[in-house]
């Protein structure tokens, strides 16, 4: 089970020790994926213009390092401004598989921060 308090504590500690942004993103992905099922792979995309760019991940490799806004579950989340939680991705017309093993469900949180 994901212990959000533990993740936040570890990230705050990393921040306080001036860990570079890329390392913090990787740490976040690793901590979430390390919680176990259902987090078999964690991909952290950041919005750059009109596309999401993969900046860190933990788990299985993905060929999708860029996703256009409006395409796939995560691109749809950004385009609509609403979280997406898809129980059966097989029925989703514009679904992009994260990896060759992903065939069941997908979830994407849409978050926009004015300053980080």
MODELLER restraints for C-alpha pairs under 7 A, 6 or more apart:
rsr = mdl.restraints
at = mdl.atoms
rsr.add(forms.Gaussian(group=physical.xy_distance, feature=features.Distance(at['CA:1:A'], at['CA:35:A']), mean=5.56, stdev=0.5))
rsr.add(forms.Gaussian(group=physical.xy_distance, feature=features.Distance(at['CA:1:A'], at['CA:36:A']), mean=6.83, stdev=0.5))
rsr.add(forms.Gaussian(group=physical.xy_distance, feature=features.Distance(at['CA:2:A'], at['CA:32:A']), mean=6.64, stdev=0.5))
rsr.add(forms.Gaussian(group=physical.xy_distance, feature=features.Distance(at['CA:2:A'], at['CA:35:A']), mean=5.04, stdev=0.5))
rsr.add(forms.Gaussian(group=physical.xy_distance, feature=features.Distance(at['CA:7:A'], at['CA:31:A']), mean=6.26, stdev=0.5))
rsr.add(forms.Gaussian(group=physical.xy_distance, feature=features.Distance(at['CA:11:A'], at['CA:24:A']), mean=6.69, stdev=0.5))
rsr.add(forms.Gaussian(group=physical.xy_distance, feature=features.Distance(at['CA:11:A'], at['CA:28:A']), mean=7.00, stdev=0.5))
rsr.add(forms.Gaussian(group=physical.xy_distance, feature=features.Distance(at['CA:14:A'], at['CA:24:A']), mean=6.85, stdev=0.5))
rsr.add(forms.Gaussian(group=physical.xy_distance, feature=features.Distance(at['CA:25:A'], at['CA:56:A']), mean=5.80, stdev=0.5))
rsr.add(forms.Gaussian(group=physical.xy_distance, feature=features.Distance(at['CA:26:A'], at['CA:56:A']), mean=5.14, stdev=0.5))
rsr.add(forms.Gaussian(group=physical.xy_distance, feature=features.Distance(at['CA:26:A'], at['CA:57:A']), mean=6.14, stdev=0.5))
rsr.add(forms.Gaussian(group=physical.xy_distance, feature=features.Distance(at['CA:29:A'], at['CA:42:A']), mean=5.58, stdev=0.5))
rsr.add(forms.Gaussian(group=physical.xy_distance, feature=features.Distance(at['CA:29:A'], at['CA:43:A']), mean=6.88, stdev=0.5))
rsr.add(forms.Gaussian(group=physical.xy_distance, feature=features.Distance(at['CA:29:A'], at['CA:56:A']), mean=6.85, stdev=0.5))
rsr.add(forms.Gaussian(group=physical.xy_distance, feature=features.Distance(at['CA:29:A'], at['CA:57:A']), mean=5.44, stdev=0.5))
rsr.add(forms.Gaussian(group=physical.xy_distance, feature=features.Distance(at['CA:29:A'], at['CA:58:A']), mean=5.36, stdev=0.5))
rsr.add(forms.Gaussian(group=physical.xy_distance, feature=features.Distance(at['CA:30:A'], at['CA:58:A']), mean=5.24, stdev=0.5))
rsr.add(forms.Gaussian(group=physical.xy_distance, feature=features.Distance(at['CA:32:A'], at['CA:39:A']), mean=6.79, stdev=0.5))
rsr.add(forms.Gaussian(group=physical.xy_distance, feature=features.Distance(at['CA:33:A'], at['CA:39:A']), mean=4.93, stdev=0.5))
rsr.add(forms.Gaussian(group=physical.xy_distance, feature=features.Distance(at['CA:33:A'], at['CA:40:A']), mean=6.00, stdev=0.5))
rsr.add(forms.Gaussian(group=physical.xy_distance, feature=features.Distance(at['CA:33:A'], at['CA:41:A']), mean=5.91, stdev=0.5))
rsr.add(forms.Gaussian(group=physical.xy_distance, feature=features.Distance(at['CA:33:A'], at['CA:42:A']), mean=5.86, stdev=0.5))
rsr.add(forms.Gaussian(group=physical.xy_distance, feature=features.Distance(at['CA:33:A'], at['CA:58:A']), mean=6.33, stdev=0.5))
rsr.add(forms.Gaussian(group=physical.xy_distance, feature=features.Distance(at['CA:33:A'], at['CA:59:A']), mean=6.99, stdev=0.5))
rsr.add(forms.Gaussian(group=physical.xy_distance, feature=features.Distance(at['CA:40:A'], at['CA:59:A']), mean=6.27, stdev=0.5))
rsr.add(forms.Gaussian(group=physical.xy_distance, feature=features.Distance(at['CA:41:A'], at['CA:58:A']), mean=5.69, stdev=0.5))
rsr.add(forms.Gaussian(group=physical.xy_distance, feature=features.Distance(at['CA:41:A'], at['CA:59:A']), mean=4.24, stdev=0.5))
rsr.add(forms.Gaussian(group=physical.xy_distance, feature=features.Distance(at['CA:41:A'], at['CA:60:A']), mean=5.83, stdev=0.5))
rsr.add(forms.Gaussian(group=physical.xy_distance, feature=features.Distance(at['CA:42:A'], at['CA:57:A']), mean=5.41, stdev=0.5))
rsr.add(forms.Gaussian(group=physical.xy_distance, feature=features.Distance(at['CA:42:A'], at['CA:58:A']), mean=5.32, stdev=0.5))
rsr.add(forms.Gaussian(group=physical.xy_distance, feature=features.Distance(at['CA:42:A'], at['CA:59:A']), mean=6.41, stdev=0.5))
rsr.add(forms.Gaussian(group=physical.xy_distance, feature=features.Distance(at['CA:43:A'], at['CA:54:A']), mean=6.88, stdev=0.5))
rsr.add(forms.Gaussian(group=physical.xy_distance, feature=features.Distance(at['CA:43:A'], at['CA:56:A']), mean=6.22, stdev=0.5))
rsr.add(forms.Gaussian(group=physical.xy_distance, feature=features.Distance(at['CA:43:A'], at['CA:57:A']), mean=4.39, stdev=0.5))
rsr.add(forms.Gaussian(group=physical.xy_distance, feature=features.Distance(at['CA:43:A'], at['CA:58:A']), mean=6.73, stdev=0.5))
rsr.add(forms.Gaussian(group=physical.xy_distance, feature=features.Distance(at['CA:44:A'], at['CA:54:A']), mean=5.84, stdev=0.5))
rsr.add(forms.Gaussian(group=physical.xy_distance, feature=features.Distance(at['CA:44:A'], at['CA:55:A']), mean=5.92, stdev=0.5))
rsr.add(forms.Gaussian(group=physical.xy_distance, feature=features.Distance(at['CA:44:A'], at['CA:56:A']), mean=5.27, stdev=0.5))
rsr.add(forms.Gaussian(group=physical.xy_distance, feature=features.Distance(at['CA:44:A'], at['CA:57:A']), mean=5.87, stdev=0.5))
rsr.add(forms.Gaussian(group=physical.xy_distance, feature=features.Distance(at['CA:45:A'], at['CA:52:A']), mean=5.47, stdev=0.5))
rsr.add(forms.Gaussian(group=physical.xy_distance, feature=features.Distance(at['CA:45:A'], at['CA:53:A']), mean=5.04, stdev=0.5))
rsr.add(forms.Gaussian(group=physical.xy_distance, feature=features.Distance(at['CA:45:A'], at['CA:54:A']), mean=4.27, stdev=0.5))
rsr.add(forms.Gaussian(group=physical.xy_distance, feature=features.Distance(at['CA:45:A'], at['CA:55:A']), mean=5.69, stdev=0.5))
rsr.add(forms.Gaussian(group=physical.xy_distance, feature=features.Distance(at['CA:46:A'], at['CA:52:A']), mean=5.28, stdev=0.5))
rsr.add(forms.Gaussian(group=physical.xy_distance, feature=features.Distance(at['CA:46:A'], at['CA:53:A']), mean=5.29, stdev=0.5))
rsr.add(forms.Gaussian(group=physical.xy_distance, feature=features.Distance(at['CA:46:A'], at['CA:54:A']), mean=6.52, stdev=0.5))
rsr.add(forms.Gaussian(group=physical.xy_distance, feature=features.Distance(at['CA:46:A'], at['CA:55:A']), mean=6.70, stdev=0.5))
rsr.add(forms.Gaussian(group=physical.xy_distance, feature=features.Distance(at['CA:47:A'], at['CA:53:A']), mean=6.29, stdev=0.5))
rsr.add(forms.Gaussian(group=physical.xy_distance, feature=features.Distance(at['CA:50:A'], at['CA:68:A']), mean=6.20, stdev=0.5))
rsr.add(forms.Gaussian(group=physical.xy_distance, feature=features.Distance(at['CA:50:A'], at['CA:69:A']), mean=5.59, stdev=0.5))
rsr.add(forms.Gaussian(group=physical.xy_distance, feature=features.Distance(at['CA:51:A'], at['CA:66:A']), mean=6.40, stdev=0.5))
rsr.add(forms.Gaussian(group=physical.xy_distance, feature=features.Distance(at['CA:51:A'], at['CA:67:A']), mean=5.42, stdev=0.5))
rsr.add(forms.Gaussian(group=physical.xy_distance, feature=features.Distance(at['CA:51:A'], at['CA:68:A']), mean=4.26, stdev=0.5))
rsr.add(forms.Gaussian(group=physical.xy_distance, feature=features.Distance(at['CA:51:A'], at['CA:69:A']), mean=5.12, stdev=0.5))
rsr.add(forms.Gaussian(group=physical.xy_distance, feature=features.Distance(at['CA:52:A'], at['CA:66:A']), mean=5.49, stdev=0.5))
rsr.add(forms.Gaussian(group=physical.xy_distance, feature=features.Distance(at['CA:52:A'], at['CA:67:A']), mean=4.99, stdev=0.5))
rsr.add(forms.Gaussian(group=physical.xy_distance, feature=features.Distance(at['CA:52:A'], at['CA:68:A']), mean=6.23, stdev=0.5))
rsr.add(forms.Gaussian(group=physical.xy_distance, feature=features.Distance(at['CA:52:A'], at['CA:69:A']), mean=6.72, stdev=0.5))
rsr.add(forms.Gaussian(group=physical.xy_distance, feature=features.Distance(at['CA:53:A'], at['CA:65:A']), mean=5.76, stdev=0.5))
rsr.add(forms.Gaussian(group=physical.xy_distance, feature=features.Distance(at['CA:53:A'], at['CA:66:A']), mean=4.63, stdev=0.5))
rsr.add(forms.Gaussian(group=physical.xy_distance, feature=features.Distance(at['CA:53:A'], at['CA:67:A']), mean=6.65, stdev=0.5))
rsr.add(forms.Gaussian(group=physical.xy_distance, feature=features.Distance(at['CA:54:A'], at['CA:65:A']), mean=4.81, stdev=0.5))
rsr.add(forms.Gaussian(group=physical.xy_distance, feature=features.Distance(at['CA:54:A'], at['CA:66:A']), mean=6.21, stdev=0.5))
rsr.add(forms.Gaussian(group=physical.xy_distance, feature=features.Distance(at['CA:60:A'], at['CA:99:A']), mean=6.82, stdev=0.5))
rsr.add(forms.Gaussian(group=physical.xy_distance, feature=features.Distance(at['CA:61:A'], at['CA:99:A']), mean=6.65, stdev=0.5))
rsr.add(forms.Gaussian(group=physical.xy_distance, feature=features.Distance(at['CA:62:A'], at['CA:98:A']), mean=5.66, stdev=0.5))
rsr.add(forms.Gaussian(group=physical.xy_distance, feature=features.Distance(at['CA:62:A'], at['CA:99:A']), mean=5.10, stdev=0.5))
rsr.add(forms.Gaussian(group=physical.xy_distance, feature=features.Distance(at['CA:64:A'], at['CA:98:A']), mean=6.91, stdev=0.5))
rsr.add(forms.Gaussian(group=physical.xy_distance, feature=features.Distance(at['CA:67:A'], at['CA:75:A']), mean=6.40, stdev=0.5))
rsr.add(forms.Gaussian(group=physical.xy_distance, feature=features.Distance(at['CA:68:A'], at['CA:75:A']), mean=6.06, stdev=0.5))
rsr.add(forms.Gaussian(group=physical.xy_distance, feature=features.Distance(at['CA:69:A'], at['CA:75:A']), mean=4.23, stdev=0.5))
rsr.add(forms.Gaussian(group=physical.xy_distance, feature=features.Distance(at['CA:69:A'], at['CA:76:A']), mean=6.53, stdev=0.5))
rsr.add(forms.Gaussian(group=physical.xy_distance, feature=features.Distance(at['CA:69:A'], at['CA:78:A']), mean=6.29, stdev=0.5))
rsr.add(forms.Gaussian(group=physical.xy_distance, feature=features.Distance(at['CA:69:A'], at['CA:79:A']), mean=5.81, stdev=0.5))
rsr.add(forms.Gaussian(group=physical.xy_distance, feature=features.Distance(at['CA:70:A'], at['CA:76:A']), mean=4.34, stdev=0.5))
rsr.add(forms.Gaussian(group=physical.xy_distance, feature=features.Distance(at['CA:70:A'], at['CA:78:A']), mean=6.99, stdev=0.5))
rsr.add(forms.Gaussian(group=physical.xy_distance, feature=features.Distance(at['CA:70:A'], at['CA:79:A']), mean=5.13, stdev=0.5))
rsr.add(forms.Gaussian(group=physical.xy_distance, feature=features.Distance(at['CA:71:A'], at['CA:94:A']), mean=6.12, stdev=0.5))
rsr.add(forms.Gaussian(group=physical.xy_distance, feature=features.Distance(at['CA:72:A'], at['CA:94:A']), mean=5.05, stdev=0.5))
rsr.add(forms.Gaussian(group=physical.xy_distance, feature=features.Distance(at['CA:72:A'], at['CA:95:A']), mean=4.47, stdev=0.5))
rsr.add(forms.Gaussian(group=physical.xy_distance, feature=features.Distance(at['CA:72:A'], at['CA:96:A']), mean=5.12, stdev=0.5))
rsr.add(forms.Gaussian(group=physical.xy_distance, feature=features.Distance(at['CA:73:A'], at['CA:84:A']), mean=6.40, stdev=0.5))
rsr.add(forms.Gaussian(group=physical.xy_distance, feature=features.Distance(at['CA:73:A'], at['CA:95:A']), mean=6.08, stdev=0.5))
rsr.add(forms.Gaussian(group=physical.xy_distance, feature=features.Distance(at['CA:73:A'], at['CA:108:A']), mean=6.44, stdev=0.5))
rsr.add(forms.Gaussian(group=physical.xy_distance, feature=features.Distance(at['CA:74:A'], at['CA:108:A']), mean=5.21, stdev=0.5))
rsr.add(forms.Gaussian(group=physical.xy_distance, feature=features.Distance(at['CA:77:A'], at['CA:83:A']), mean=5.38, stdev=0.5))
rsr.add(forms.Gaussian(group=physical.xy_distance, feature=features.Distance(at['CA:77:A'], at['CA:84:A']), mean=5.74, stdev=0.5))
rsr.add(forms.Gaussian(group=physical.xy_distance, feature=features.Distance(at['CA:77:A'], at['CA:108:A']), mean=6.66, stdev=0.5))
rsr.add(forms.Gaussian(group=physical.xy_distance, feature=features.Distance(at['CA:77:A'], at['CA:109:A']), mean=6.79, stdev=0.5))
rsr.add(forms.Gaussian(group=physical.xy_distance, feature=features.Distance(at['CA:77:A'], at['CA:110:A']), mean=5.36, stdev=0.5))
rsr.add(forms.Gaussian(group=physical.xy_distance, feature=features.Distance(at['CA:78:A'], at['CA:110:A']), mean=5.65, stdev=0.5))
rsr.add(forms.Gaussian(group=physical.xy_distance, feature=features.Distance(at['CA:81:A'], at['CA:110:A']), mean=6.19, stdev=0.5))
rsr.add(forms.Gaussian(group=physical.xy_distance, feature=features.Distance(at['CA:82:A'], at['CA:110:A']), mean=6.05, stdev=0.5))
rsr.add(forms.Gaussian(group=physical.xy_distance, feature=features.Distance(at['CA:83:A'], at['CA:108:A']), mean=5.97, stdev=0.5))
rsr.add(forms.Gaussian(group=physical.xy_distance, feature=features.Distance(at['CA:83:A'], at['CA:109:A']), mean=4.66, stdev=0.5))
rsr.add(forms.Gaussian(group=physical.xy_distance, feature=features.Distance(at['CA:83:A'], at['CA:110:A']), mean=5.23, stdev=0.5))
rsr.add(forms.Gaussian(group=physical.xy_distance, feature=features.Distance(at['CA:84:A'], at['CA:107:A']), mean=5.62, stdev=0.5))
rsr.add(forms.Gaussian(group=physical.xy_distance, feature=features.Distance(at['CA:84:A'], at['CA:108:A']), mean=5.19, stdev=0.5))
rsr.add(forms.Gaussian(group=physical.xy_distance, feature=features.Distance(at['CA:84:A'], at['CA:109:A']), mean=6.41, stdev=0.5))
rsr.add(forms.Gaussian(group=physical.xy_distance, feature=features.Distance(at['CA:85:A'], at['CA:106:A']), mean=6.07, stdev=0.5))
rsr.add(forms.Gaussian(group=physical.xy_distance, feature=features.Distance(at['CA:85:A'], at['CA:107:A']), mean=4.30, stdev=0.5))
rsr.add(forms.Gaussian(group=physical.xy_distance, feature=features.Distance(at['CA:85:A'], at['CA:108:A']), mean=6.40, stdev=0.5))
rsr.add(forms.Gaussian(group=physical.xy_distance, feature=features.Distance(at['CA:86:A'], at['CA:105:A']), mean=5.66, stdev=0.5))
rsr.add(forms.Gaussian(group=physical.xy_distance, feature=features.Distance(at['CA:86:A'], at['CA:106:A']), mean=5.25, stdev=0.5))
rsr.add(forms.Gaussian(group=physical.xy_distance, feature=features.Distance(at['CA:86:A'], at['CA:107:A']), mean=6.05, stdev=0.5))
rsr.add(forms.Gaussian(group=physical.xy_distance, feature=features.Distance(at['CA:87:A'], at['CA:105:A']), mean=4.80, stdev=0.5))
rsr.add(forms.Gaussian(group=physical.xy_distance, feature=features.Distance(at['CA:87:A'], at['CA:106:A']), mean=6.73, stdev=0.5))
rsr.add(forms.Gaussian(group=physical.xy_distance, feature=features.Distance(at['CA:88:A'], at['CA:104:A']), mean=5.63, stdev=0.5))
rsr.add(forms.Gaussian(group=physical.xy_distance, feature=features.Distance(at['CA:88:A'], at['CA:105:A']), mean=5.10, stdev=0.5))
rsr.add(forms.Gaussian(group=physical.xy_distance, feature=features.Distance(at['CA:89:A'], at['CA:95:A']), mean=6.46, stdev=0.5))
rsr.add(forms.Gaussian(group=physical.xy_distance, feature=features.Distance(at['CA:89:A'], at['CA:103:A']), mean=6.81, stdev=0.5))
rsr.add(forms.Gaussian(group=physical.xy_distance, feature=features.Distance(at['CA:89:A'], at['CA:104:A']), mean=5.92, stdev=0.5))
rsr.add(forms.Gaussian(group=physical.xy_distance, feature=features.Distance(at['CA:89:A'], at['CA:105:A']), mean=5.36, stdev=0.5))
rsr.add(forms.Gaussian(group=physical.xy_distance, feature=features.Distance(at['CA:89:A'], at['CA:106:A']), mean=6.64, stdev=0.5))
rsr.add(forms.Gaussian(group=physical.xy_distance, feature=features.Distance(at['CA:90:A'], at['CA:103:A']), mean=6.98, stdev=0.5))
